[in-house]
Amino acid sequence: MTNLQVKNIPDGLHDRLRRYAQRKNCTIGAAVLAAIEHELAMSEWKERYAELPETQLSAPAATLIAAERQLRDDELSNLGME
């Protein structure tokens, strides 16, 4: 495993990081590693998402969702599970 050292951290950021680690009951190092992992995962996800083809819907998404919810509610009502 490789070591990483970060220098010149602003006092305010260090204080926030220390408080965050205390709330999460972990070390500052563990909090930093988790933050780095999260940031990299989000960046990779955004890159993959950007490569997906655009989906053309037959109607606005809100309309489609409302229709599906109504179907669900009707089915539950018919089963007596309102």
PyMOL Python script that loads the backbone (N, CA, C, O; Angstrom):
from pymol import cmd

cmd.read_pdbstr("""\
ATOM      1  N   MET A   1       0.847  -1.169   0.000  1.00  0.00           N
ATOM      2  CA  MET A   1       0.000   0.000   0.000  1.00  0.00           C
ATOM      3  C   MET A   1       0.894   1.234   0.000  1.00  0.00           C
ATOM      4  O   MET A   1       1.920   1.267   0.680  1.00  0.00           O
ATOM      5  N   THR A   2       0.507   2.225  -0.750  1.00  0.00           N
ATOM      6  CA  THR A   2       1.282   3.450  -0.882  1.00  0.00           C
ATOM      7  C   THR A   2       0.815   4.497   0.119  1.00  0.00           C
ATOM      8  O   THR A   2      -0.362   4.551   0.476  1.00  0.00           O
ATOM      9  N   ASN A   3       1.744   5.321   0.563  1.00  0.00           N
ATOM     10  CA  ASN A   3       1.411   6.422   1.464  1.00  0.00           C
ATOM     11  C   ASN A   3       1.180   7.691   0.663  1.00  0.00           C
ATOM     12  O   ASN A   3       1.743   7.875  -0.416  1.00  0.00           O
ATOM     13  N   LEU A   4       0.343   8.562   1.211  1.00  0.00           N
ATOM     14  CA  LEU A   4       0.065   9.850   0.596  1.00  0.00           C
ATOM     15  C   LEU A   4       0.083  10.897   1.696  1.00  0.00           C
ATOM     16  O   LEU A   4      -0.539  10.720   2.743  1.00  0.00           O
ATOM     17  N   GLN A   5       0.792  11.979   1.455  1.00  0.00           N
ATOM     18  CA  GLN A   5       0.869  13.053   2.438  1.00  0.00           C
ATOM     19  C   GLN A   5       0.294  14.313   1.805  1.00  0.00           C
ATOM     20  O   GLN A   5       0.617  14.651   0.666  1.00  0.00           O
ATOM     21  N   VAL A   6      -0.557  14.998   2.549  1.00  0.00           N
ATOM     22  CA  VAL A   6      -1.157  16.239   2.064  1.00  0.00           C
ATOM     23  C   VAL A   6      -0.668  17.370   2.952  1.00  0.00           C
ATOM     24  O   VAL A   6      -0.807  17.324   4.174  1.00  0.00           O
ATOM     25  N   LYS A   7      -0.100  18.379   2.325  1.00  0.00           N
ATOM     26  CA  LYS A   7       0.431  19.521   3.073  1.00  0.00           C
ATOM     27  C   LYS A   7      -0.388  20.763   2.769  1.00  0.00           C
ATOM     28  O   LYS A   7      -1.131  20.818   1.789  1.00  0.00           O
ATOM     29  N   ASN A   8      -0.233  21.762   3.634  1.00  0.00           N
ATOM     30  CA  ASN A   8      -0.851  23.076   3.445  1.00  0.00           C
ATOM     31  C   ASN A   8      -2.373  23.019   3.405  1.00  0.00           C
ATOM     32  O   ASN A   8      -3.005  23.705   2.602  1.00  0.00           O
ATOM     33  N   ILE A   9      -2.956  22.207   4.267  1.00  0.00           N
ATOM     34  CA  ILE A   9      -4.411  22.148   4.381  1.00  0.00           C
ATOM     35  C   ILE A   9      -4.864  23.380   5.159  1.00  0.00           C
ATOM     36  O   ILE A   9      -4.366  23.622   6.258  1.00  0.00           O
ATOM     37  N   PRO A  10      -5.789  24.160   4.621  1.00  0.00           N
ATOM     38  CA  PRO A  10      -6.283  25.325   5.357  1.00  0.00           C
ATOM     39  C   PRO A  10      -6.872  24.898   6.711  1.00  0.00           C
ATOM     40  O   PRO A  10      -7.492  23.841   6.830  1.00  0.00           O
ATOM     41  N   ASP A  11      -6.661  25.739   7.713  1.00  0.00           N
ATOM     42  CA  ASP A  11      -7.117  25.405   9.061  1.00  0.00           C
ATOM     43  C   ASP A  11      -8.607  25.091   9.104  1.00  0.00           C
ATOM     44  O   ASP A  11      -9.022  24.136   9.760  1.00  0.00           O
ATOM     45  N   GLY A  12      -9.405  25.881   8.415  1.00  0.00           N
ATOM     46  CA  GLY A  12     -10.850  25.661   8.427  1.00  0.00           C
ATOM     47  C   GLY A  12     -11.231  24.311   7.854  1.00  0.00           C
ATOM     48  O   GLY A  12     -12.108  23.632   8.388  1.00  0.00           O
ATOM     49  N   LEU A  13     -10.577  23.917   6.767  1.00  0.00           N
ATOM     50  CA  LEU A  13     -10.853  22.622   6.158  1.00  0.00           C
ATOM     51  C   LEU A  13     -10.422  21.499   7.088  1.00  0.00           C
ATOM     52  O   LEU A  13     -11.129  20.501   7.229  1.00  0.00           O
ATOM     53  N   HIS A  14      -9.278  21.655   7.718  1.00  0.00           N
ATOM     54  CA  HIS A  14      -8.802  20.635   8.649  1.00  0.00           C
ATOM     55  C   HIS A  14      -9.768  20.484   9.821  1.00  0.00           C
ATOM     56  O   HIS A  14     -10.047  19.366  10.254  1.00  0.00           O
ATOM     57  N   ASP A  15     -10.276  21.596  10.333  1.00  0.00           N
ATOM     58  CA  ASP A  15     -11.244  21.539  11.436  1.00  0.00           C
ATOM     59  C   ASP A  15     -12.517  20.816  11.013  1.00  0.00           C
ATOM     60  O   ASP A  15     -13.049  19.986  11.750  1.00  0.00           O
ATOM     61  N   ARG A  16     -12.997  21.144   9.819  1.00  0.00           N
ATOM     62  CA  ARG A  16     -14.202  20.463   9.318  1.00  0.00           C
ATOM     63  C   ARG A  16     -13.956  18.975   9.151  1.00  0.00           C
ATOM     64  O   ARG A  16     -14.810  18.159   9.499  1.00  0.00           O
ATOM     65  N   LEU A  17     -12.814  18.622   8.632  1.00  0.00           N
ATOM     66  CA  LEU A  17     -12.461  17.223   8.431  1.00  0.00           C
ATOM     67  C   LEU A  17     -12.355  16.490   9.762  1.00  0.00           C
ATOM     68  O   LEU A  17     -12.824  15.360   9.891  1.00  0.00           O
ATOM     69  N   ARG A  18     -11.740  17.132  10.748  1.00  0.00           N
ATOM     70  CA  ARG A  18     -11.603  16.525  12.072  1.00  0.00           C
ATOM     71  C   ARG A  18     -12.983  16.278  12.689  1.00  0.00           C
ATOM     72  O   ARG A  18     -13.240  15.204  13.233  1.00  0.00           O
ATOM     73  N   ARG A  19     -13.869  17.276  12.603  1.00  0.00           N
ATOM     74  CA  ARG A  19     -15.224  17.123  13.155  1.00  0.00           C
ATOM     75  C   ARG A  19     -15.997  16.028  12.417  1.00  0.00           C
ATOM     76  O   ARG A  19     -16.724  15.252  13.036  1.00  0.00           O
ATOM     77  N   TYR A  20     -15.837  15.972  11.102  1.00  0.00           N
ATOM     78  CA  TYR A  20     -16.498  14.938  10.307  1.00  0.00           C
ATOM     79  C   TYR A  20     -16.039  13.553  10.743  1.00  0.00           C
ATOM     80  O   TYR A  20     -16.854  12.650  10.930  1.00  0.00           O
ATOM     81  N   ALA A  21     -14.732  13.393  10.902  1.00  0.00           N
ATOM     82  CA  ALA A  21     -14.183  12.098  11.323  1.00  0.00           C
ATOM     83  C   ALA A  21     -14.706  11.718  12.707  1.00  0.00           C
ATOM     84  O   ALA A  21     -15.008  10.551  12.956  1.00  0.00           O
ATOM     85  N   GLN A  22     -14.814  12.686  13.598  1.00  0.00           N
ATOM     86  CA  GLN A  22     -15.357  12.396  14.926  1.00  0.00           C
ATOM     87  C   GLN A  22     -16.800  11.922  14.832  1.00  0.00           C
ATOM     88  O   GLN A  22     -17.184  10.956  15.491  1.00  0.00           O
ATOM     89  N   ARG A  23     -17.602  12.604  14.012  1.00  0.00           N
ATOM     90  CA  ARG A  23     -19.012  12.205  13.853  1.00  0.00           C
ATOM     91  C   ARG A  23     -19.129  10.806  13.275  1.00  0.00           C
ATOM     92  O   ARG A  23     -20.015  10.042  13.658  1.00  0.00           O
ATOM     93  N   LYS A  24     -18.240  10.473  12.358  1.00  0.00           N
ATOM     94  CA  LYS A  24     -18.270   9.163  11.704  1.00  0.00           C
ATOM     95  C   LYS A  24     -17.512   8.099  12.499  1.00  0.00           C
ATOM     96  O   LYS A  24     -17.465   6.931  12.113  1.00  0.00           O
ATOM     97  N   ASN A  25     -16.920   8.527  13.617  1.00  0.00           N
ATOM     98  CA  ASN A  25     -16.165   7.613  14.482  1.00  0.00           C
ATOM     99  C   ASN A  25     -15.050   6.909  13.704  1.00  0.00           C
ATOM    100  O   ASN A  25     -14.903   5.688  13.760  1.00  0.00           O
ATOM    101  N   CYS A  26     -14.269   7.715  12.978  1.00  0.00           N
ATOM    102  CA  CYS A  26     -13.150   7.162  12.221  1.00  0.00           C
ATOM    103  C   CYS A  26     -11.984   8.142  12.295  1.00  0.00           C
ATOM    104  O   CYS A  26     -12.112   9.241  12.834  1.00  0.00           O
ATOM    105  N   THR A  27     -10.878   7.738  11.760  1.00  0.00           N
ATOM    106  CA  THR A  27      -9.705   8.608  11.733  1.00  0.00           C
ATOM    107  C   THR A  27      -9.843   9.617  10.596  1.00  0.00           C
ATOM    108  O   THR A  27     -10.640   9.436   9.675  1.00  0.00           O
ATOM    109  N   ILE A  28      -9.050  10.679  10.682  1.00  0.00           N
ATOM    110  CA  ILE A  28      -9.034  11.654   9.592  1.00  0.00           C
ATOM    111  C   ILE A  28      -8.572  10.970   8.305  1.00  0.00           C
ATOM    112  O   ILE A  28      -9.110  11.235   7.230  1.00  0.00           O
ATOM    113  N   GLY A  29      -7.587  10.102   8.416  1.00  0.00           N
ATOM    114  CA  GLY A  29      -7.097   9.383   7.237  1.00  0.00           C
ATOM    115  C   GLY A  29      -8.189   8.554   6.578  1.00  0.00           C
ATOM    116  O   GLY A  29      -8.316   8.545   5.354  1.00  0.00           O
ATOM    117  N   ALA A  30      -8.981   7.854   7.397  1.00  0.00           N
ATOM    118  CA  ALA A  30     -10.070   7.041   6.848  1.00  0.00           C
ATOM    119  C   ALA A  30     -11.125   7.930   6.189  1.00  0.00           C
ATOM    120  O   ALA A  30     -11.683   7.575   5.150  1.00  0.00           O
ATOM    121  N   ALA A  31     -11.394   9.084   6.798  1.00  0.00           N
ATOM    122  CA  ALA A  31     -12.369  10.012   6.224  1.00  0.00           C
ATOM    123  C   ALA A  31     -11.876  10.546   4.883  1.00  0.00           C
ATOM    124  O   ALA A  31     -12.654  10.662   3.936  1.00  0.00           O
ATOM    125  N   VAL A  32     -10.597  10.868   4.803  1.00  0.00           N
ATOM    126  CA  VAL A  32     -10.022  11.367   3.550  1.00  0.00           C
ATOM    127  C   VAL A  32     -10.075  10.287   2.473  1.00  0.00           C
ATOM    128  O   VAL A  32     -10.441  10.569   1.332  1.00  0.00           O
ATOM    129  N   LEU A  33      -9.716   9.058   2.824  1.00  0.00           N
ATOM    130  CA  LEU A  33      -9.764   7.965   1.844  1.00  0.00           C
ATOM    131  C   LEU A  33     -11.187   7.739   1.343  1.00  0.00           C
ATOM    132  O   LEU A  33     -11.398   7.527   0.149  1.00  0.00           O
ATOM    133  N   ALA A  34     -12.160   7.784   2.248  1.00  0.00           N
ATOM    134  CA  ALA A  34     -13.557   7.601   1.846  1.00  0.00           C
ATOM    135  C   ALA A  34     -13.998   8.725   0.909  1.00  0.00           C
ATOM    136  O   ALA A  34     -14.705   8.476  -0.067  1.00  0.00           O
ATOM    137  N   ALA A  35     -13.583   9.961   1.203  1.00  0.00           N
ATOM    138  CA  ALA A  35     -13.947  11.098   0.354  1.00  0.00           C
ATOM    139  C   ALA A  35     -13.320  10.972  -1.033  1.00  0.00           C
ATOM    140  O   ALA A  35     -13.970  11.258  -2.039  1.00  0.00           O
ATOM    141  N   ILE A  36     -12.075  10.549  -1.086  1.00  0.00           N
ATOM    142  CA  ILE A  36     -11.401  10.362  -2.374  1.00  0.00           C
ATOM    143  C   ILE A  36     -12.093   9.264  -3.168  1.00  0.00           C
ATOM    144  O   ILE A  36     -12.360   9.427  -4.359  1.00  0.00           O
ATOM    145  N   GLU A  37     -12.383   8.145  -2.511  1.00  0.00           N
ATOM    146  CA  GLU A  37     -13.059   7.029  -3.182  1.00  0.00           C
ATOM    147  C   GLU A  37     -14.416   7.471  -3.725  1.00  0.00           C
ATOM    148  O   GLU A  37     -14.775   7.140  -4.855  1.00  0.00           O
ATOM    149  N   HIS A  38     -15.163   8.214  -2.926  1.00  0.00           N
ATOM    150  CA  HIS A  38     -16.481   8.688  -3.356  1.00  0.00           C
ATOM    151  C   HIS A  38     -16.355   9.619  -4.559  1.00  0.00           C
ATOM    152  O   HIS A  38     -17.105   9.488  -5.527  1.00  0.00           O
ATOM    153  N   GLU A  39     -15.427  10.540  -4.504  1.00  0.00           N
ATOM    154  CA  GLU A  39     -15.240  11.490  -5.605  1.00  0.00           C
ATOM    155  C   GLU A  39     -14.849  10.766  -6.894  1.00  0.00           C
ATOM    156  O   GLU A  39     -15.365  11.083  -7.966  1.00  0.00           O
ATOM    157  N   LEU A  40     -13.946   9.803  -6.792  1.00  0.00           N
ATOM    158  CA  LEU A  40     -13.540   9.050  -7.984  1.00  0.00           C
ATOM    159  C   LEU A  40     -14.702   8.228  -8.539  1.00  0.00           C
ATOM    160  O   LEU A  40     -14.900   8.172  -9.753  1.00  0.00           O
ATOM    161  N   ALA A  41     -15.467   7.596  -7.657  1.00  0.00           N
ATOM    162  CA  ALA A  41     -16.611   6.795  -8.098  1.00  0.00           C
ATOM    163  C   ALA A  41     -17.643   7.673  -8.805  1.00  0.00           C
ATOM    164  O   ALA A  41     -18.183   7.284  -9.840  1.00  0.00           O
ATOM    165  N   MET A  42     -17.917   8.851  -8.254  1.00  0.00           N
ATOM    166  CA  MET A  42     -18.880   9.756  -8.881  1.00  0.00           C
ATOM    167  C   MET A  42     -18.375  10.237 -10.242  1.00  0.00           C
ATOM    168  O   MET A  42     -19.142  10.313 -11.201  1.00  0.00           O
ATOM    169  N   SER A  43     -17.106  10.554 -10.322  1.00  0.00           N
ATOM    170  CA  SER A  43     -16.527  11.005 -11.582  1.00  0.00           C
ATOM    171  C   SER A  43     -16.623   9.910 -12.645  1.00  0.00           C
ATOM    172  O   SER A  43     -16.977  10.180 -13.793  1.00  0.00           O
ATOM    173  N   GLU A  44     -16.305   8.679 -12.257  1.00  0.00           N
ATOM    174  CA  GLU A  44     -16.378   7.555 -13.196  1.00  0.00           C
ATOM    175  C   GLU A  44     -17.815   7.302 -13.630  1.00  0.00           C
ATOM    176  O   GLU A  44     -18.077   7.023 -14.801  1.00  0.00           O
ATOM    177  N   TRP A  45     -18.751   7.400 -12.678  1.00  0.00           N
ATOM    178  CA  TRP A  45     -20.160   7.199 -13.003  1.00  0.00           C
ATOM    179  C   TRP A  45     -20.628   8.259 -13.997  1.00  0.00           C
ATOM    180  O   TRP A  45     -21.327   7.943 -14.960  1.00  0.00           O
ATOM    181  N   LYS A  46     -20.248   9.512 -13.767  1.00  0.00           N
ATOM    182  CA  LYS A  46     -20.646  10.594 -14.671  1.00  0.00           C
ATOM    183  C   LYS A  46     -20.085  10.376 -16.073  1.00  0.00           C
ATOM    184  O   LYS A  46     -20.760  10.651 -17.064  1.00  0.00           O
ATOM    185  N   GLU A  47     -18.858   9.884 -16.154  1.00  0.00           N
ATOM    186  CA  GLU A  47     -18.260   9.605 -17.466  1.00  0.00           C
ATOM    187  C   GLU A  47     -19.037   8.506 -18.188  1.00  0.00           C
ATOM    188  O   GLU A  47     -19.326   8.623 -19.378  1.00  0.00           O
ATOM    189  N   ARG A  48     -19.375   7.432 -17.456  1.00  0.00           N
ATOM    190  CA  ARG A  48     -20.145   6.339 -18.067  1.00  0.00           C
ATOM    191  C   ARG A  48     -21.536   6.823 -18.473  1.00  0.00           C
ATOM    192  O   ARG A  48     -22.026   6.479 -19.549  1.00  0.00           O
ATOM    193  N   TYR A  49     -22.171   7.621 -17.614  1.00  0.00           N
ATOM    194  CA  TYR A  49     -23.510   8.136 -17.896  1.00  0.00           C
ATOM    195  C   TYR A  49     -23.499   9.014 -19.145  1.00  0.00           C
ATOM    196  O   TYR A  49     -24.419   8.948 -19.961  1.00  0.00           O
ATOM    197  N   ALA A  50     -22.472   9.825 -19.293  1.00  0.00           N
ATOM    198  CA  ALA A  50     -22.380  10.732 -20.442  1.00  0.00           C
ATOM    199  C   ALA A  50     -22.262   9.964 -21.756  1.00  0.00           C
ATOM    200  O   ALA A  50     -22.618  10.491 -22.810  1.00  0.00           O
ATOM    201  N   GLU A  51     -21.769   8.736 -21.708  1.00  0.00           N
ATOM    202  CA  GLU A  51     -21.595   7.927 -22.917  1.00  0.00           C
ATOM    203  C   GLU A  51     -22.874   7.206 -23.339  1.00  0.00           C
ATOM    204  O   GLU A  51     -22.956   6.695 -24.456  1.00  0.00           O
ATOM    205  N   LEU A  52     -23.874   7.161 -22.454  1.00  0.00           N
ATOM    206  CA  LEU A  52     -25.114   6.457 -22.778  1.00  0.00           C
ATOM    207  C   LEU A  52     -25.902   7.225 -23.836  1.00  0.00           C
ATOM    208  O   LEU A  52     -25.879   8.456 -23.858  1.00  0.00           O
ATOM    209  N   PRO A  53     -26.596   6.503 -24.706  1.00  0.00           N
ATOM    210  CA  PRO A  53     -27.407   7.199 -25.699  1.00  0.00           C
ATOM    211  C   PRO A  53     -28.605   7.877 -25.023  1.00  0.00           C
ATOM    212  O   PRO A  53     -29.111   7.407 -24.005  1.00  0.00           O
ATOM    213  N   GLU A  54     -29.036   8.974 -25.606  1.00  0.00           N
ATOM    214  CA  GLU A  54     -30.186   9.689 -25.074  1.00  0.00           C
ATOM    215  C   GLU A  54     -31.445   8.863 -25.312  1.00  0.00           C
ATOM    216  O   GLU A  54     -31.606   8.259 -26.372  1.00  0.00           O
ATOM    217  N   THR A  55     -32.324   8.838 -24.337  1.00  0.00           N
ATOM    218  CA  THR A  55     -33.571   8.091 -24.442  1.00  0.00           C
ATOM    219  C   THR A  55     -34.695   9.038 -24.837  1.00  0.00           C
ATOM    220  O   THR A  55     -34.886  10.088 -24.222  1.00  0.00           O
ATOM    221  N   GLN A  56     -35.423   8.658 -25.856  1.00  0.00           N
ATOM    222  CA  GLN A  56     -36.575   9.444 -26.287  1.00  0.00           C
ATOM    223  C   GLN A  56     -37.837   8.804 -25.715  1.00  0.00           C
ATOM    224  O   GLN A  56     -38.145   7.651 -26.018  1.00  0.00           O
ATOM    225  N   LEU A  57     -38.561   9.546 -24.896  1.00  0.00           N
ATOM    226  CA  LEU A  57     -39.786   9.044 -24.288  1.00  0.00           C
ATOM    227  C   LEU A  57     -40.987   9.455 -25.127  1.00  0.00           C
ATOM    228  O   LEU A  57     -40.943  10.449 -25.852  1.00  0.00           O
ATOM    229  N   SER A  58     -42.055   8.681 -25.020  1.00  0.00           N
ATOM    230  CA  SER A  58     -43.270   8.990 -25.774  1.00  0.00           C
ATOM    231  C   SER A  58     -44.054  10.137 -25.153  1.00  0.00           C
ATOM    232  O   SER A  58     -44.928  10.720 -25.794  1.00  0.00           O
ATOM    233  N   ALA A  59     -43.736  10.458 -23.899  1.00  0.00           N
ATOM    234  CA  ALA A  59     -44.404  11.543 -23.171  1.00  0.00           C
ATOM    235  C   ALA A  59     -43.435  12.017 -22.093  1.00  0.00           C
ATOM    236  O   ALA A  59     -42.431  11.354 -21.831  1.00  0.00           O
ATOM    237  N   PRO A  60     -43.723  13.151 -21.468  1.00  0.00           N
ATOM    238  CA  PRO A  60     -42.855  13.592 -20.371  1.00  0.00           C
ATOM    239  C   PRO A  60     -42.779  12.530 -19.267  1.00  0.00           C
ATOM    240  O   PRO A  60     -43.763  11.848 -18.983  1.00  0.00           O
ATOM    241  N   ALA A  61     -41.617  12.402 -18.659  1.00  0.00           N
ATOM    242  CA  ALA A  61     -41.414  11.383 -17.626  1.00  0.00           C
ATOM    243  C   ALA A  61     -42.434  11.507 -16.504  1.00  0.00           C
ATOM    244  O   ALA A  61     -42.927  10.493 -16.010  1.00  0.00           O
ATOM    245  N   ALA A  62     -42.759  12.722 -16.092  1.00  0.00           N
ATOM    246  CA  ALA A  62     -43.723  12.915 -15.005  1.00  0.00           C
ATOM    247  C   ALA A  62     -45.086  12.335 -15.374  1.00  0.00           C
ATOM    248  O   ALA A  62     -45.771  11.771 -14.521  1.00  0.00           O
ATOM    249  N   THR A  63     -45.478  12.467 -16.628  1.00  0.00           N
ATOM    250  CA  THR A  63     -46.759  11.923 -17.087  1.00  0.00           C
ATOM    251  C   THR A  63     -46.735  10.402 -17.049  1.00  0.00           C
ATOM    252  O   THR A  63     -47.696   9.778 -16.600  1.00  0.00           O
ATOM    253  N   LEU A  64     -45.646   9.800 -17.516  1.00  0.00           N
ATOM    254  CA  LEU A  64     -45.522   8.345 -17.504  1.00  0.00           C
ATOM    255  C   LEU A  64     -45.528   7.798 -16.081  1.00  0.00           C
ATOM    256  O   LEU A  64     -46.168   6.783 -15.808  1.00  0.00           O
ATOM    257  N   ILE A  65     -44.821   8.463 -15.178  1.00  0.00           N
ATOM    258  CA  ILE A  65     -44.777   8.023 -13.782  1.00  0.00           C
ATOM    259  C   ILE A  65     -46.157   8.140 -13.149  1.00  0.00           C
ATOM    260  O   ILE A  65     -46.591   7.235 -12.437  1.00  0.00           O
ATOM    261  N   ALA A  66     -46.845   9.241 -13.400  1.00  0.00           N
ATOM    262  CA  ALA A  66     -48.187   9.423 -12.842  1.00  0.00           C
ATOM    263  C   ALA A  66     -49.130   8.335 -13.338  1.00  0.00           C
ATOM    264  O   ALA A  66     -49.940   7.824 -12.564  1.00  0.00           O
ATOM    265  N   ALA A  67     -49.039   7.976 -14.608  1.00  0.00           N
ATOM    266  CA  ALA A  67     -49.890   6.925 -15.162  1.00  0.00           C
ATOM    267  C   ALA A  67     -49.595   5.580 -14.505  1.00  0.00           C
ATOM    268  O   ALA A  67     -50.521   4.840 -14.170  1.00  0.00           O
ATOM    269  N   GLU A  68     -48.319   5.257 -14.316  1.00  0.00           N
ATOM    270  CA  GLU A  68     -47.955   3.994 -13.663  1.00  0.00           C
ATOM    271  C   GLU A  68     -48.423   3.965 -12.213  1.00  0.00           C
ATOM    272  O   GLU A  68     -48.878   2.930 -11.727  1.00  0.00           O
ATOM    273  N   ARG A  69     -48.315   5.081 -11.532  1.00  0.00           N
ATOM    274  CA  ARG A  69     -48.789   5.148 -10.143  1.00  0.00           C
ATOM    275  C   ARG A  69     -50.302   4.947 -10.084  1.00  0.00           C
ATOM    276  O   ARG A  69     -50.813   4.283  -9.183  1.00  0.00           O
ATOM    277  N   GLN A  70     -51.004   5.521 -11.042  1.00  0.00           N
ATOM    278  CA  GLN A  70     -52.454   5.353 -11.074  1.00  0.00           C
ATOM    279  C   GLN A  70     -52.815   3.895 -11.320  1.00  0.00           C
ATOM    280  O   GLN A  70     -53.731   3.370 -10.686  1.00  0.00           O
ATOM    281  N   LEU A  71     -52.106   3.231 -12.235  1.00  0.00           N
ATOM    282  CA  LEU A  71     -52.339   1.802 -12.474  1.00  0.00           C
ATOM    283  C   LEU A  71     -52.096   0.990 -11.204  1.00  0.00           C
ATOM    284  O   LEU A  71     -52.885   0.110 -10.860  1.00  0.00           O
ATOM    285  N   ARG A  72     -51.007   1.291 -10.515  1.00  0.00           N
ATOM    286  CA  ARG A  72     -50.698   0.597  -9.265  1.00  0.00           C
ATOM    287  C   ARG A  72     -51.804   0.817  -8.243  1.00  0.00           C
ATOM    288  O   ARG A  72     -52.266  -0.131  -7.609  1.00  0.00           O
ATOM    289  N   ASP A  73     -52.229   2.068  -8.085  1.00  0.00           N
ATOM    290  CA  ASP A  73     -53.274   2.383  -7.115  1.00  0.00           C
ATOM    291  C   ASP A  73     -54.579   1.683  -7.467  1.00  0.00           C
ATOM    292  O   ASP A  73     -55.281   1.194  -6.581  1.00  0.00           O
ATOM    293  N   ASP A  74     -54.909   1.632  -8.755  1.00  0.00           N
ATOM    294  CA  ASP A  74     -56.121   0.939  -9.191  1.00  0.00           C
ATOM    295  C   ASP A  74     -56.039  -0.551  -8.881  1.00  0.00           C
ATOM    296  O   ASP A  74     -57.012  -1.139  -8.410  1.00  0.00           O
ATOM    297  N   GLU A  75     -54.885  -1.167  -9.142  1.00  0.00           N
ATOM    298  CA  GLU A  75     -54.710  -2.590  -8.848  1.00  0.00           C
ATOM    299  C   GLU A  75     -54.824  -2.866  -7.355  1.00  0.00           C
ATOM    300  O   GLU A  75     -55.462  -3.838  -6.952  1.00  0.00           O
ATOM    301  N   LEU A  76     -54.218  -2.028  -6.541  1.00  0.00           N
ATOM    302  CA  LEU A  76     -54.314  -2.201  -5.089  1.00  0.00           C
ATOM    303  C   LEU A  76     -55.748  -2.010  -4.614  1.00  0.00           C
ATOM    304  O   LEU A  76     -56.213  -2.718  -3.720  1.00  0.00           O
ATOM    305  N   SER A  77     -56.438  -1.062  -5.208  1.00  0.00           N
ATOM    306  CA  SER A  77     -57.833  -0.815  -4.845  1.00  0.00           C
ATOM    307  C   SER A  77     -58.694  -2.022  -5.195  1.00  0.00           C
ATOM    308  O   SER A  77     -59.564  -2.414  -4.417  1.00  0.00           O
ATOM    309  N   ASN A  78     -58.454  -2.612  -6.363  1.00  0.00           N
ATOM    310  CA  ASN A  78     -59.206  -3.799  -6.776  1.00  0.00           C
ATOM    311  C   ASN A  78     -58.945  -4.986  -5.861  1.00  0.00           C
ATOM    312  O   ASN A  78     -59.801  -5.858  -5.711  1.00  0.00           O
ATOM    313  N   LEU A  79     -57.768  -5.023  -5.250  1.00  0.00           N
ATOM    314  CA  LEU A  79     -57.428  -6.096  -4.313  1.00  0.00           C
ATOM    315  C   LEU A  79     -57.874  -5.768  -2.889  1.00  0.00           C
ATOM    316  O   LEU A  79     -57.675  -6.564  -1.972  1.00  0.00           O
ATOM    317  N   GLY A  80     -58.472  -4.602  -2.713  1.00  0.00           N
ATOM    318  CA  GLY A  80     -58.907  -4.181  -1.388  1.00  0.00           C
ATOM    319  C   GLY A  80     -57.762  -3.740  -0.503  1.00  0.00           C
ATOM    320  O   GLY A  80     -57.862  -3.817   0.722  1.00  0.00           O
ATOM    321  N   MET A  81     -56.682  -3.280  -1.095  1.00  0.00           N
ATOM    322  CA  MET A  81     -55.486  -2.888  -0.340  1.00  0.00           C
ATOM    323  C   MET A  81     -55.224  -1.396  -0.494  1.00  0.00           C
ATOM    324  O   MET A  81     -54.086  -0.987  -0.723  1.00  0.00           O
ATOM    325  N   GLU A  82     -56.243  -0.601  -0.373  1.00  0.00           N
ATOM    326  CA  GLU A  82     -56.101   0.844  -0.580  1.00  0.00           C
ATOM    327  C   GLU A  82     -55.188   1.479   0.409  1.00  0.00           C
ATOM    328  O   GLU A  82     -54.971   2.690   0.360  1.00  0.00           O
TER     329      GLU A  82
END
""", "prot")
cmd.dss("prot")
cmd.show_as("cartoon", "prot")
cmd.util.cbc("prot")
cmd.orient("prot")
